Amino acid sequence: MTTIVLADDRSLICAGLRAVLSAEPDWSVVGEATDGRDVVDLVARLLPDVRIVDLMLPNSSGLGVIYRVRKGASRTHIVALSMHANES
């Protein structure tokens, strides 16, 4: 079983990802966080196989979260998401 933690500040995105990922029989979403600080604690507690992280999280950037979890020698694989509109 592959365990997954989702980190995105938009609940609709988390719900959609959870629905798609949970449809796979060998995948299990074991936790969600909407805040950068909460992600680090959640990953340390749950030790998921995969972490899907939005790069724009409140209270810590997604890159900061990735760095802090990696610094703790986590075996968690990372998928980084970004949705940014740039008018220029």
Contacts in CASP RR format, 6 or more apart in sequence:
PFRMAT RR
TARGET T0000
AUTHOR 0000-0000-0000
METHOD contacts of the structure
MODEL  1
MTTIVLADDRSLICAGLRAVLSAEPDWSVVGEATDGRDVVDLVARLLPDV
RIVDLMLPNSSGLGVIYRVRKGASRTHIVALSMHANES
1 26 0 8 1.000
1 27 0 8 1.000
1 28 0 8 1.000
2 26 0 8 1.000
2 27 0 8 1.000
2 28 0 8 1.000
2 49 0 8 1.000
2 50 0 8 1.000
3 28 0 8 1.000
3 29 0 8 1.000
3 30 0 8 1.000
3 46 0 8 1.000
3 47 0 8 1.000
3 48 0 8 1.000
3 49 0 8 1.000
3 50 0 8 1.000
4 21 0 8 1.000
4 27 0 8 1.000
4 28 0 8 1.000
4 29 0 8 1.000
4 30 0 8 1.000
4 31 0 8 1.000
4 48 0 8 1.000
4 49 0 8 1.000
4 50 0 8 1.000
4 51 0 8 1.000
4 52 0 8 1.000
5 29 0 8 1.000
5 30 0 8 1.000
5 31 0 8 1.000
5 32 0 8 1.000
5 33 0 8 1.000
5 39 0 8 1.000
5 42 0 8 1.000
5 43 0 8 1.000
5 46 0 8 1.000
5 48 0 8 1.000
5 50 0 8 1.000
5 51 0 8 1.000
5 52 0 8 1.000
5 76 0 8 1.000
6 14 0 8 1.000
6 17 0 8 1.000
6 18 0 8 1.000
6 29 0 8 1.000
6 31 0 8 1.000
6 32 0 8 1.000
6 33 0 8 1.000
6 52 0 8 1.000
7 32 0 8 1.000
7 33 0 8 1.000
7 34 0 8 1.000
7 36 0 8 1.000
7 38 0 8 1.000
7 39 0 8 1.000
7 42 0 8 1.000
7 51 0 8 1.000
7 52 0 8 1.000
7 53 0 8 1.000
7 54 0 8 1.000
7 57 0 8 1.000
7 62 0 8 1.000
7 65 0 8 1.000
8 14 0 8 1.000
8 17 0 8 1.000
8 32 0 8 1.000
8 34 0 8 1.000
8 52 0 8 1.000
8 53 0 8 1.000
8 54 0 8 1.000
8 57 0 8 1.000
8 81 0 8 1.000
9 34 0 8 1.000
9 35 0 8 1.000
9 54 0 8 1.000
9 56 0 8 1.000
9 57 0 8 1.000
9 58 0 8 1.000
10 54 0 8 1.000
11 34 0 8 1.000
13 54 0 8 1.000
13 81 0 8 1.000
14 32 0 8 1.000
14 34 0 8 1.000
17 29 0 8 1.000
17 52 0 8 1.000
18 29 0 8 1.000
18 32 0 8 1.000
21 27 0 8 1.000
21 29 0 8 1.000
22 28 0 8 1.000
22 29 0 8 1.000
30 46 0 8 1.000
30 48 0 8 1.000
31 42 0 8 1.000
31 46 0 8 1.000
31 48 0 8 1.000
33 39 0 8 1.000
33 42 0 8 1.000
34 57 0 8 1.000
34 58 0 8 1.000
35 57 0 8 1.000
35 58 0 8 1.000
35 59 0 8 1.000
35 60 0 8 1.000
36 57 0 8 1.000
36 58 0 8 1.000
36 59 0 8 1.000
36 60 0 8 1.000
36 61 0 8 1.000
36 62 0 8 1.000
36 65 0 8 1.000
37 59 0 8 1.000
37 60 0 8 1.000
39 51 0 8 1.000
39 53 0 8 1.000
39 57 0 8 1.000
39 60 0 8 1.000
39 62 0 8 1.000
39 65 0 8 1.000
39 69 0 8 1.000
40 60 0 8 1.000
40 65 0 8 1.000
40 68 0 8 1.000
40 69 0 8 1.000
43 51 0 8 1.000
43 69 0 8 1.000
43 74 0 8 1.000
43 76 0 8 1.000
44 69 0 8 1.000
44 74 0 8 1.000
47 74 0 8 1.000
47 75 0 8 1.000
47 76 0 8 1.000
48 76 0 8 1.000
49 75 0 8 1.000
49 76 0 8 1.000
49 77 0 8 1.000
50 76 0 8 1.000
50 77 0 8 1.000
50 78 0 8 1.000
50 79 0 8 1.000
51 69 0 8 1.000
51 76 0 8 1.000
51 77 0 8 1.000
51 78 0 8 1.000
51 79 0 8 1.000
52 78 0 8 1.000
52 79 0 8 1.000
52 81 0 8 1.000
53 62 0 8 1.000
53 65 0 8 1.000
53 66 0 8 1.000
53 78 0 8 1.000
53 79 0 8 1.000
53 80 0 8 1.000
53 81 0 8 1.000
54 62 0 8 1.000
54 80 0 8 1.000
54 81 0 8 1.000
54 82 0 8 1.000
54 83 0 8 1.000
55 61 0 8 1.000
55 62 0 8 1.000
55 63 0 8 1.000
55 80 0 8 1.000
55 81 0 8 1.000
55 82 0 8 1.000
56 62 0 8 1.000
56 82 0 8 1.000
56 83 0 8 1.000
56 84 0 8 1.000
57 65 0 8 1.000
60 68 0 8 1.000
62 80 0 8 1.000
63 80 0 8 1.000
66 78 0 8 1.000
66 80 0 8 1.000
69 76 0 8 1.000
69 78 0 8 1.000
70 78 0 8 1.000
END
